[in-house]
């Protein structure tokens, strides 16, 4: 049933967590897992291989956008009909993948965005709420599309959309670029609630206020 669904997981120095993310994804019924080792300095790639996943390696760190595109390209070459992206830091719950794929297929969507802010049970740090609200406004200004979670790294997309929606931003800007591509290609999309879990490590590796400002500067310059 999930033979043509591929899971793309960009990973940078996630040796302590990537194994658990892979196991949970496999338990959710998905075995076509692509780990994109984005210039890690630890055993991320080795651990991923031990769990039987496909491992693609960037010898230097290129960024989450570049890693995501590398994984998408490989999934397409394998015949993927649906591609799901999620983080390697245990922030996302692989248990949400099945519902996202179901919505993608049954509702004939091109993209399904997993929204942390549609799930009232999530405990989200105030700083993340503020960052996201600002990013949502900027995303709307740049793309004309209103979403509740413009910075979500968990998305499901159809083969058709993935094929024509190439990412050119290497950094976190790619999240907004995907939304821009939805508008450019007049793609059908929806948002669904997802679970999210934060830890000190995930917060330290995510976007800071200053990195967010730099990201927005790049987006305004290009868009």
N, C-alpha and C positions, 0 to 999 in steps of 0.2 A: 504493500500500500504506500509506503514511503520511499520506494526504491528510486524515485526520480526527484526526491527532495534532498538538497545538499545544504549543509550547515557550514557557514564560513565564520571562523573565529580568529580575528587578528590577535596576536599575543606578543607582548614585549616584557621579558623578565617576569614570567608568571609561573615559574616552576613550582611554587608552593600551592598553587590553586588550579592550574589548568587540568590536572588529572581528575579532580573532582568535577569540574565542569564537563569534561568528556564523559565521565561515568554517568552523570545525571542525564546528559543528552542521549546516551545509548539506552538508558533505562526508559526514557521517554519514547523510544521506538525509532530513533534515527541513528543510522550507522555510517552514512556518507558524510563524514566530518572532515573538514579541511582546516587545519591549523596553519596560519600564516605566521611563521616565526620572524618577527620584524626586528632583526639585529639584536636578539637577546644575548646577554652576557652570562646567562645561567643555563640550567639544564632543561629549559622549556621544550626544546625540540626533542630531546631524548625521551622525556616523560611522555610527550604526545605520541611518539612512535611506539612506546611500550604499551600504549592503550589501543594500538591498531588503527590510528588515524592517518590520513594523508598529511604529510608535513611539507610545506613549501617555505623556503628560507630566503629572506633578504639578508645579504651579508652585512649590510649596514642598515641602521634604523632609518626608514623612509617616512614613517608616520602612519596613523590609522587609516587615512583615506587611501594611501597607496597600497597598504596591506589588504584592505577590503577589496580593492579592484583586482589585485592579484588573485585573491580567492575566488572572486566572481568569474574572472576569465577562465580559471581552471575548471570551475563547476560547469560552466557553459560547454567547455570542451569535452566534458564527461557526459553531456546530454541532459543536464539538470533541467527540469521543467519548473521547479520552484526553488528559490534560494532564500535562506534565512541567515541573517547576520546577528551575532550577539557578542558580548564582551567576554573576555577570558578571566575576569577578576571576580567571578561569582556574584556580580551585581544583578545579573539577570537570572531568571529561573527557566531552565530548559523545559519545565513542565508547561510553559505557555506556548511552546512552539506548535503543538498539535492544533490548538485553537486558531492560531494565526494562519496556519496553512489551510485549515478548514474554511475560514472566512475568505481567504485568497481565492480558493477554488470555487466554493459554492456561490459566492457573491460576484464571481468573475471580476475580481479586482486586479489591478496591475501592481499595487503596493498596499501593504498593510503595515501601519506604523504602530509599534507597541508603545503605549503611553503610560508612563509612571504616574501621571497626574489624574488619570481616570479611575484609579484604584484607591478608594478612600482608606483602605487598610494599610497602605504604605506609609512608613515613617520616613519622611524626606527632610533632610536638614534645611533650615531656613535659607542658608546661603544658596543652596541648589534651587530652591523655589524662586528666589529673586533673580538669579542668573538666567533661569529658564524663561521667566516672564519677559525679561529684557530681550532675550534671544528670540522669543516668539514674535515680539513686536517688530524687531529688525527683520526677521524672516518674512513677515507679512509685507513690510515696506519693499523688500527686495524682490519678492516673488509673487505677491498678491494672493498668497495662499495662507489661510489661517489654520493653525494646528495647536494642540495643547502641549505637545512635547517635541519641539523642533530639534532638540539635541539627542533624541533617542538613538542609541546604537543598535536597538533590536528592531529589525524590519524583516518582512517577508516580501518577496517580489517575484513576479512571473518571469519566465524565460524571455518573453518578448520585451518586457521593460528593461531587464538587465542587459540585453543585447544592444539596445539602442541608447542606453543611458550610461555612457562612460564617465567615470570620475576623473577629474583633472586636478583636484585639490588633494594634496598629500596629508594635510593635517585634519583637525576636527571640523574644518570648514565643509568637509564632504557631506556632513549631515544636512546642512542647508542646501548644498548643491543637489542632493537627491530630490529635495522638495522643489527646487527650481526646475529640475528635469521633469518632475510630474507636470508642472505647468507648461513647459515647452512642448512636451509630447501629448498634452491633453489626456494624461493617464487618469484612470479611475483609482481612487485611493480612499482608505478609511483608517480610523484609529480604533484600537481595542485596548482595554485595560491589561496591564501586565504587573507582575510582582517585581519588587526591587528590594535589594538589601545593601545597606551601606556599612562600611567598616572604616577604621582609621586609614587603612591602606588604600582602599578604593577612593576615598576622598583626597588623599595625598597625590594619587596618580591622575585624577581627573583635571578638568580645566580650572584654573584659578581666575581671579578677576582680571589680572593683567594679561594672561594668555587669551582670555575671552575678548578683551579690547583689541589685541593684535589680530585675532581672528576676524572681528568685525571690520577692522580697517582693510584687511585683504579682500573681504567680500564686497565692500563698497567700491573699492578700487576696480575690481574685475567686473562686477555686475552692473 
